């Protein structure tokens, strides 16, 4: 192990309150063992470089929608797709969107665990129901118009966690959430210092009934003094097992 790789902060201590991010609950759903090793032992999965172009799209979209939020006007995209909504104006909006230093959260008081998450955007319907929104960006030959791949299931869980958090904070939340998918066109003849994007608004009817149970199971996992067994579907677990066979 590289020197200093093991983390000493944000370690679960049985019987003590603990804060869990939306992404860490997703880690638990994918592999309880890796989750336990990370949050109990301070040994996270190897990190990957951030997708900075995606982050740039995310930041610019937030600035764009904030202009319409300030005027309480519908974004032109809403009119194109026939969606009756305006960006939701709330004093906590910037806090909710800050996944690192803020986010929206809810605590299960009986077990002392707090779940938090940073949402990309919130839109409001005329009846007052809120639409939870997540921005996605990619580059493909054709625009993404449906979430029909296996790895899209993680996106759906992500938005359902946001729905759960907003409901637990007393907001009326529509069962329909939206993914604003921005697909960069890769078929252009040249770059010319700019990218052109196709924007698609993809609805998802969320079901957040699984979230509290998953959160309680994650807490039970962390409360154990021994890790869960290796996960045959986890590439990190399989890598660790194969590493044991190497001599020298």
C-alpha positions as CSV (number, residue, x, y, z in Angstrom):
1,X,0.0,0.0,0.0
2,X,1.3,3.5,-0.8
3,X,2.3,5.4,2.2
4,X,-0.6,7.5,3.6
5,X,-3.2,5.7,1.5
6,X,-5.2,4.5,4.5
7,X,-7.6,7.3,5.5
8,X,-8.1,8.2,9.2
9,X,-11.1,10.5,8.9
10,X,-14.7,9.7,8.1
11,X,-14.4,6.3,9.7
12,X,-17.5,4.6,11.1
13,X,-17.5,4.1,14.9
14,X,-20.2,1.7,16.2
15,X,-22.7,3.6,18.3
16,X,-21.6,7.0,17.1
17,X,-23.6,9.3,14.6
18,X,-22.3,8.9,11.1
19,X,-22.8,10.9,7.9
20,X,-23.1,8.9,4.6
21,X,-23.1,10.5,1.2
22,X,-25.3,9.4,-1.7
23,X,-22.3,8.1,-3.6
24,X,-21.3,5.9,-0.6
25,X,-24.8,4.4,-0.4
26,X,-24.4,3.6,-4.0
27,X,-21.0,1.9,-3.2
28,X,-22.9,-0.2,-0.7
29,X,-25.5,-1.3,-3.2
30,X,-22.7,-2.4,-5.6
31,X,-20.4,-4.1,-3.1
32,X,-20.9,-4.3,0.7
33,X,-17.4,-5.6,1.2
34,X,-15.7,-2.7,-0.6
35,X,-18.0,-0.3,1.3
36,X,-17.1,-1.8,4.7
37,X,-13.4,-1.7,3.9
38,X,-13.7,1.9,2.9
39,X,-15.8,3.2,5.8
40,X,-14.6,0.9,8.6
41,X,-10.9,0.6,7.7
42,X,-10.3,3.8,5.7
43,X,-9.1,2.0,2.6
44,X,-11.1,3.3,-0.4
45,X,-11.2,1.9,-3.9
46,X,-8.5,3.2,-6.2
47,X,-9.6,6.6,-7.5
48,X,-10.0,7.6,-11.1
49,X,-9.3,11.1,-12.7
50,X,-12.3,13.4,-12.6
51,X,-14.3,14.0,-15.8
52,X,-13.5,17.7,-16.0
53,X,-15.4,18.3,-19.3
54,X,-18.5,16.8,-17.7
55,X,-18.0,19.1,-14.7
56,X,-17.8,22.1,-17.0
57,X,-21.1,21.2,-18.7
58,X,-22.6,20.8,-15.3
59,X,-21.4,24.2,-14.1
60,X,-22.5,26.0,-17.2
61,X,-26.0,24.4,-17.1
62,X,-26.4,25.5,-13.5
63,X,-25.5,29.1,-14.5
64,X,-27.9,29.0,-17.4
65,X,-30.8,27.7,-15.4
66,X,-30.1,30.1,-12.6
67,X,-30.7,33.0,-15.0
68,X,-34.3,31.7,-15.5
69,X,-34.6,30.9,-11.8
70,X,-33.9,34.5,-10.9
71,X,-36.6,35.7,-13.4
72,X,-38.9,32.8,-12.5
73,X,-39.4,32.1,-16.1
74,X,-39.5,28.8,-18.0
75,X,-36.4,27.7,-19.8
76,X,-36.9,27.5,-23.6
77,X,-36.2,23.8,-23.4
78,X,-39.4,23.3,-21.4
79,X,-41.4,24.9,-24.1
80,X,-39.8,22.7,-26.7
81,X,-40.9,19.5,-24.9
82,X,-44.2,20.8,-23.5
83,X,-43.1,20.7,-19.9
84,X,-45.0,23.1,-17.6
85,X,-42.4,24.1,-15.0
86,X,-39.9,26.7,-13.9
87,X,-36.6,26.4,-12.1
88,X,-37.4,26.2,-8.3
89,X,-36.3,29.2,-6.3
90,X,-35.3,28.5,-2.7
91,X,-32.7,30.1,-0.4
92,X,-31.1,26.7,0.1
93,X,-30.6,25.9,-3.5
94,X,-26.8,26.6,-3.6
95,X,-26.4,24.6,-0.4
96,X,-28.4,21.6,-1.8
97,X,-26.2,21.6,-4.9
98,X,-22.9,21.6,-2.9
99,X,-22.3,17.9,-2.4
100,X,-18.9,18.4,-0.7
101,X,-19.8,21.1,1.8
102,X,-23.6,21.0,2.0
103,X,-26.2,19.0,0.2
104,X,-29.7,18.1,1.3
105,X,-29.8,15.5,4.2
106,X,-32.0,13.4,6.4
107,X,-31.1,11.5,9.6
108,X,-32.6,8.2,10.8
109,X,-32.6,9.2,14.4
110,X,-33.0,5.7,15.8
111,X,-29.7,4.5,14.3
112,X,-27.9,7.9,14.1
113,X,-27.1,7.8,10.4
114,X,-27.4,10.8,8.1
115,X,-27.8,10.5,4.3
116,X,-26.8,13.5,2.2
117,X,-26.7,14.3,-1.5
118,X,-26.0,17.2,-3.8
119,X,-28.7,17.6,-6.4
120,X,-28.0,19.3,-9.8
121,X,-31.3,21.1,-10.1
122,X,-34.9,21.3,-8.9
123,X,-37.8,22.5,-11.1
124,X,-41.3,23.4,-9.9
125,X,-44.6,22.5,-11.6
126,X,-47.6,24.8,-11.5
127,X,-49.3,22.6,-8.8
128,X,-46.2,23.0,-6.5
129,X,-44.8,19.5,-7.0
130,X,-41.0,19.5,-7.4
131,X,-39.2,17.8,-10.2
132,X,-35.7,16.5,-9.3
133,X,-33.2,16.9,-12.1
134,X,-29.8,15.4,-12.9
135,X,-27.5,16.7,-15.6
136,X,-25.5,14.1,-17.7
137,X,-23.0,14.7,-20.4
138,X,-21.3,12.4,-22.9
139,X,-20.1,12.2,-26.5
140,X,-21.5,9.6,-28.9
141,X,-22.4,9.1,-32.5
142,X,-26.1,9.6,-31.7
143,X,-27.9,11.4,-28.8
144,X,-28.8,9.5,-25.7
145,X,-32.6,9.4,-25.6
146,X,-33.3,6.6,-23.1
147,X,-31.8,5.1,-20.0
148,X,-31.9,1.5,-21.1
149,X,-28.4,0.2,-20.4
150,X,-27.5,-1.8,-17.3
151,X,-25.2,0.9,-16.0
152,X,-28.0,3.4,-16.2
153,X,-29.6,1.8,-13.2
154,X,-27.1,3.6,-11.0
155,X,-28.3,6.9,-12.4
156,X,-31.9,5.9,-11.5
157,X,-30.9,5.1,-8.0
158,X,-29.2,8.4,-7.7
159,X,-32.2,10.4,-8.6
160,X,-34.5,8.3,-6.4
161,X,-32.2,9.0,-3.4
162,X,-32.7,12.8,-4.2
163,X,-36.5,12.2,-4.3
164,X,-36.4,10.4,-0.9
165,X,-34.3,13.2,0.6
166,X,-36.6,16.0,-0.5
167,X,-39.7,14.1,0.6
168,X,-38.1,13.6,4.0
169,X,-37.5,17.3,4.2
170,X,-41.2,18.0,3.8
171,X,-41.4,18.8,0.1
172,X,-44.0,17.6,-2.3
173,X,-42.1,15.7,-4.9
174,X,-43.4,14.5,-8.3
175,X,-42.8,10.8,-8.9
176,X,-41.4,11.8,-12.3
177,X,-37.8,13.0,-12.3
178,X,-35.7,14.2,-15.3
179,X,-32.3,13.6,-16.7
180,X,-31.0,16.4,-18.9
181,X,-28.7,14.5,-21.2
182,X,-26.2,16.5,-23.2
183,X,-24.5,14.5,-26.0
184,X,-21.6,16.1,-27.8
185,X,-21.7,15.5,-31.5
186,X,-18.6,13.6,-32.6
187,X,-19.5,13.6,-36.3
188,X,-18.5,17.2,-37.0
189,X,-15.7,17.6,-39.7
190,X,-13.5,19.5,-37.3
191,X,-13.2,20.9,-33.8
192,X,-12.9,24.7,-34.3
193,X,-12.5,25.2,-30.6
194,X,-16.1,24.3,-29.7
195,X,-18.4,21.4,-29.2
196,X,-22.0,21.2,-30.2
197,X,-24.5,19.2,-28.1
198,X,-27.8,17.6,-28.5
199,X,-30.0,18.0,-25.4
200,X,-32.6,15.4,-24.5
201,X,-34.9,15.6,-21.5
202,X,-35.4,12.0,-20.3
203,X,-38.2,11.3,-17.8
204,X,-37.9,8.6,-15.1
205,X,-40.7,7.6,-12.8
206,X,-38.8,7.0,-9.6
207,X,-39.5,4.6,-6.8
208,X,-37.7,5.6,-3.6
209,X,-39.2,2.8,-1.4
210,X,-35.9,1.0,-1.3
211,X,-33.8,3.8,0.0
212,X,-34.5,3.6,3.8
213,X,-34.0,-0.2,3.8
214,X,-30.7,0.2,2.0
215,X,-29.6,2.8,4.4
216,X,-30.4,0.6,7.4
217,X,-28.6,-2.3,5.8
218,X,-25.6,-0.2,5.1
219,X,-25.6,0.8,8.8
220,X,-25.9,-2.8,9.9
221,X,-23.0,-3.7,7.5
222,X,-20.8,-1.0,9.1
223,X,-21.8,-2.1,12.6
224,X,-20.3,-5.5,12.0
225,X,-16.7,-6.1,13.1
226,X,-16.0,-8.4,10.2
227,X,-16.4,-7.5,6.5
228,X,-19.0,-9.1,4.2
229,X,-17.7,-11.9,1.9
230,X,-16.1,-11.2,-1.5
231,X,-18.5,-10.1,-4.2
232,X,-18.2,-12.2,-7.3
233,X,-19.7,-9.3,-9.4
234,X,-17.2,-6.7,-8.1
235,X,-14.1,-6.2,-10.2
236,X,-12.3,-4.7,-7.3
237,X,-12.9,-7.8,-5.2
238,X,-11.9,-10.1,-8.1
239,X,-8.7,-8.0,-8.6
240,X,-7.8,-8.3,-4.9
241,X,-8.4,-12.1,-5.0
242,X,-6.2,-12.5,-8.1
243,X,-3.5,-10.4,-6.6
244,X,-3.2,-12.9,-3.8
245,X,-2.2,-15.6,-6.3
246,X,0.8,-13.5,-7.5
247,X,4.2,-14.5,-6.0
248,X,7.3,-12.5,-6.0
